[in-house]
Amino acid sequence: MSRIYNFSAGPAVLPLEVLQEAQADLVDYRGSGMSIMEMSHRGKEYMAVQEEAQANLRELLGLTDDYAVLFIQGGASLQFAMLPMNFLGRDAVADYVNSGHWAAAAIKQARLVGQVNQAANCEKDIPTRMPEASELTWTPGAAYAHITSNETISGAQWKSLPVTEAPLVADMSSDILSRPVDAANFAMIYAGAQKNLGPAGFALVVIRKDFAERGNKALPAMLRYTTHIENGSMYNTPPCFSIYMLALTTRWLKRFGLAQMHRQNVEKAARLYAAIDSGTFYRGTAAKAFRSDMNVTFRLPTEELEARFCEEASKAGLKGLKGHRSVGGIRASIYNAFPVEGVERLVQFMKDFEKRCG
Amino acid sequence: MSRIYNFSAGPAVLPLEVLQEAQADLVDYRGSGMSIMEMSHRGKEYMAVQEEAQANLRELLGLTDDYAVLFIQGGASLQFAMLPMNFLGRDAVADYVNSGHWAAAAIKQARLVGQVNQAANCEKDIPTRMPEASELTWTPGAAYAHITSNETISGAQWKSLPVTEAPLVADMSSDILSRPVDAANFAMIYAGAQKNLGPAGFALVVIRKDFAERGNKALPAMLRYTTHIENGSMYNTPPCFSIYMLALTTRWLKRFGLAQMHRQNVEKAARLYAAIDSGTFYRGTAAKAFRSDMNVTFRLPTEELEARFCEEASKAGLKGLKGHRSVGGIRASIYNAFPVEGVERLVQFMKDFEKRCG
């Protein structure tokens, strides 16, 4: 097998040893005579898997018992709706920082439910960036404040997360578990699975139980956070295989810890940004102070060169480098599981490409 | 590897050859150098998988272009909420047939949204059953009429599905694709994946496009059927691996077709019911006219004997026979992928057990 380097923004690269373990056990899970996919979710074997995933996340995120760890189908997109449906009452207002595509998507859904204040708006700024602390205007008594810790498309990332008076909620879809975070500052953290957690199919929701209690009790059961808390994320059949992959991925991650993983992520990103900054051929699209360690975005002198860059990189085994269709350019997504050697290969490819085409 | 016989109600047994193909391709999907789980859902390879799954379902269910085939995360439980949220307006009423645990669960969620009429109620009848045609009282002008084609827990199944004036909606979670159905009679069919479709992680929703158009346009995007139709079930990242397994499972099923699969399902169930009816030791819990071909439910003379039956069966490689915790007894779930030999083994085990303990 010849494994390529997969720079996709999500679904994204998974640790090779996790995939190999899943493959070995796929038809016969640990001598049970069944696949993990075929087992009752109420059976001992699967329950142990889900409990391990929750315990690993508690340990990695340093969560106290005040927090519940939930797995809710529908990805971050359903969270864009569930959050305001639960907490944004008729006479309330929620603060949202509009930092780009995904923040704007969250705001659009919240506005279908209630009143939104944009605590800052740098959605369309070029270079792309996150707001400075001085720009943030929070509403006294807001139902909650919402941020997007990393904008996957623009490649901008909060380097210092804000602390707010209102319950702070963060969409961490594209940088969850990539760095240590003080979870105690958050009322809720959510993240689609398909970047740093495992395959697509659920959102991780970490929520302070007393915050969840404030949710709208008239909602259908599946849309109330309290339902999932009361049932240990087993109100209905969970996406068992995806959570099994999460258990394996978090077990792999625990071997490093978030501090070490963060150092490695910073180092990987720094190499790419150094290559971008080494001349004028490549041009980073995010403001330097907010450059993402997860999604490295840059442009070439022309769109023709960008297309050629992606095509030739792909032939060289460097795949998924095309920027999001809404913005174009190049995007190298280098999540936790993306290997250092792949970054080195891309840096070398960038040098060679510039020599040939610059 | 010694494969056991898995009678679990869901997640449930999958075709062995489907699991083996998924295993072979798990780390390196068809020489791509990536797992199917790692690929962009907008890439050619994954798109072809999702399109195959949709095409297979269209063929198997005989769907015209009037219908959309959707994959929506959250299982049947989220459909219990989405259905009334979309179609049950303030001044409207929806008809629900209360045929048991799962119908009652759907009704409970609908009542959080609007007004429900029970077109018939045999929820607590013993023996468990579906209503006779003469019992059904439909509301003129109802927003929709809802049935549960097979009650997974009680083991009762509609043998002749009703035709209604109001748009007919069916929860077919536990017997989808187990028999030919005239889809043209339905405005919407939905089914949690984890019985006859693949691993847990989504609901299949087959919906007539003009019915979907009637949905509440003020809902958040993820909760509107029209969103998923307009985006070909790619509004957000789909549960790619689960849909890949669906593609393989429906490809496998197409080799037989629904008519042949139905004959085989009836034959498998008939063998078990014959064993139950052969004496007085075993007692079927569903009325004979409504006995399910998917979930065969029965009792033994005492709960102690039932516990011993499950324990000894499990040791003999016949797993997952314990009835649902809400009703007790024995339940043998024998979905499409459950092999005939497993049924024969259970029949033999039942005979032996009766000889020893009867």
Boltz contact constraints between the chains, C-beta under 6 A:
constraints:
  - contact:
      token1: [A, 1]
      token2: [B, 28]
      max_distance: 6.0
  - contact:
      token1: [A, 2]
      token2: [B, 33]
      max_distance: 6.0
  - contact:
      token1: [A, 3]
      token2: [B, 33]
      max_distance: 6.0
  - contact:
      token1: [A, 4]
      token2: [B, 33]
      max_distance: 6.0
  - contact:
      token1: [A, 6]
      token2: [B, 34]
      max_distance: 6.0
  - contact:
      token1: [A, 6]
      token2: [B, 38]
      max_distance: 6.0
  - contact:
      token1: [A, 8]
      token2: [B, 40]
      max_distance: 6.0
  - contact:
      token1: [A, 11]
      token2: [B, 38]
      max_distance: 6.0
  - contact:
      token1: [A, 11]
      token2: [B, 39]
      max_distance: 6.0
  - contact:
      token1: [A, 11]
      token2: [B, 240]
      max_distance: 6.0
  - contact:
      token1: [A, 13]
      token2: [B, 38]
      max_distance: 6.0
  - contact:
      token1: [A, 14]
      token2: [B, 38]
      max_distance: 6.0
  - contact:
      token1: [A, 19]
      token2: [B, 27]
      max_distance: 6.0
  - contact:
      token1: [A, 19]
      token2: [B, 35]
      max_distance: 6.0
  - contact:
      token1: [A, 23]
      token2: [B, 23]
      max_distance: 6.0
  - contact:
      token1: [A, 23]
      token2: [B, 26]
      max_distance: 6.0
  - contact:
      token1: [A, 23]
      token2: [B, 27]
      max_distance: 6.0
  - contact:
      token1: [A, 26]
      token2: [B, 23]
      max_distance: 6.0
  - contact:
      token1: [A, 27]
      token2: [B, 19]
      max_distance: 6.0
  - contact:
      token1: [A, 27]
      token2: [B, 23]
      max_distance: 6.0
  - contact:
      token1: [A, 28]
      token2: [B, 1]
      max_distance: 6.0
  - contact:
      token1: [A, 33]
      token2: [B, 2]
      max_distance: 6.0
  - contact:
      token1: [A, 33]
      token2: [B, 3]
      max_distance: 6.0
  - contact:
      token1: [A, 33]
      token2: [B, 4]
      max_distance: 6.0
  - contact:
      token1: [A, 34]
      token2: [B, 6]
      max_distance: 6.0
  - contact:
      token1: [A, 35]
      token2: [B, 19]
      max_distance: 6.0
  - contact:
      token1: [A, 37]
      token2: [B, 199]
      max_distance: 6.0
  - contact:
      token1: [A, 38]
      token2: [B, 6]
      max_distance: 6.0
  - contact:
      token1: [A, 38]
      token2: [B, 11]
      max_distance: 6.0
  - contact:
      token1: [A, 38]
      token2: [B, 13]
      max_distance: 6.0
  - contact:
      token1: [A, 38]
      token2: [B, 14]
      max_distance: 6.0
  - contact:
      token1: [A, 39]
      token2: [B, 11]
      max_distance: 6.0
  - contact:
      token1: [A, 40]
      token2: [B, 8]
      max_distance: 6.0
  - contact:
      token1: [A, 73]
      token2: [B, 73]
      max_distance: 6.0
  - contact:
      token1: [A, 73]
      token2: [B, 74]
      max_distance: 6.0
  - contact:
      token1: [A, 74]
      token2: [B, 73]
      max_distance: 6.0
  - contact:
      token1: [A, 74]
      token2: [B, 74]
      max_distance: 6.0
  - contact:
      token1: [A, 75]
      token2: [B, 236]
      max_distance: 6.0
  - contact:
      token1: [A, 75]
      token2: [B, 237]
      max_distance: 6.0
  - contact:
      token1: [A, 77]
      token2: [B, 222]
      max_distance: 6.0
  - contact:
      token1: [A, 77]
      token2: [B, 236]
      max_distance: 6.0
  - contact:
      token1: [A, 78]
      token2: [B, 222]
      max_distance: 6.0
  - contact:
      token1: [A, 81]
      token2: [B, 220]
      max_distance: 6.0
  - contact:
      token1: [A, 81]
      token2: [B, 222]
      max_distance: 6.0
  - contact:
      token1: [A, 109]
      token2: [B, 220]
      max_distance: 6.0
  - contact:
      token1: [A, 112]
      token2: [B, 220]
      max_distance: 6.0
  - contact:
      token1: [A, 194]
      token2: [B, 237]
      max_distance: 6.0
  - contact:
      token1: [A, 199]
      token2: [B, 37]
      max_distance: 6.0
  - contact:
      token1: [A, 199]
      token2: [B, 241]
      max_distance: 6.0
  - contact:
      token1: [A, 200]
      token2: [B, 237]
      max_distance: 6.0
  - contact:
      token1: [A, 200]
      token2: [B, 239]
      max_distance: 6.0
  - contact:
      token1: [A, 200]
      token2: [B, 240]
      max_distance: 6.0
  - contact:
      token1: [A, 201]
      token2: [B, 201]
      max_distance: 6.0
  - contact:
      token1: [A, 201]
      token2: [B, 239]
      max_distance: 6.0
  - contact:
      token1: [A, 220]
      token2: [B, 81]
      max_distance: 6.0
  - contact:
      token1: [A, 220]
      token2: [B, 109]
      max_distance: 6.0
  - contact:
      token1: [A, 220]
      token2: [B, 112]
      max_distance: 6.0
  - contact:
      token1: [A, 222]
      token2: [B, 77]
      max_distance: 6.0
  - contact:
      token1: [A, 222]
      token2: [B, 78]
      max_distance: 6.0
  - contact:
      token1: [A, 222]
      token2: [B, 81]
      max_distance: 6.0
  - contact:
      token1: [A, 236]
      token2: [B, 75]
      max_distance: 6.0
  - contact:
      token1: [A, 236]
      token2: [B, 77]
      max_distance: 6.0
  - contact:
      token1: [A, 237]
      token2: [B, 75]
      max_distance: 6.0
  - contact:
      token1: [A, 237]
      token2: [B, 194]
      max_distance: 6.0
  - contact:
      token1: [A, 237]
      token2: [B, 200]
      max_distance: 6.0
  - contact:
      token1: [A, 239]
      token2: [B, 200]
      max_distance: 6.0
  - contact:
      token1: [A, 239]
      token2: [B, 201]
      max_distance: 6.0
  - contact:
      token1: [A, 240]
      token2: [B, 11]
      max_distance: 6.0
  - contact:
      token1: [A, 240]
      token2: [B, 200]
      max_distance: 6.0
  - contact:
      token1: [A, 241]
      token2: [B, 199]
      max_distance: 6.0
